């Protein structure tokens, strides 16, 4: 049986763009803060969970003496996530040049 990935939503693309722009792994709360209010703090983890399942981000949990308390997931955009951003940007630019 073939596995099909679904396309990221507009908000999921925004999360991917933040991860790409920052250029380093981030926790969800930092992604929400970096969005300037576009991504709600409560919803960011929903979007990140969907992006992980769809294969657009990778997740790592940091544990150890340097990271006390409950380990927080750290999210990083991967190659498929970068391709999704490029495709979304292409589709948006192509749609804007089409006659009405």
Secondary structure, DSSP 8 states (H G I E B T S, - for coil): ---------HHHHHHHHHHHHH-S-B-HHHHHHHTTTSS-TTTHHHHHHHHHHHTSEEEEE--STTS-SS--EEEEE-HHHHHHHHHHHHHHHHHHHS--
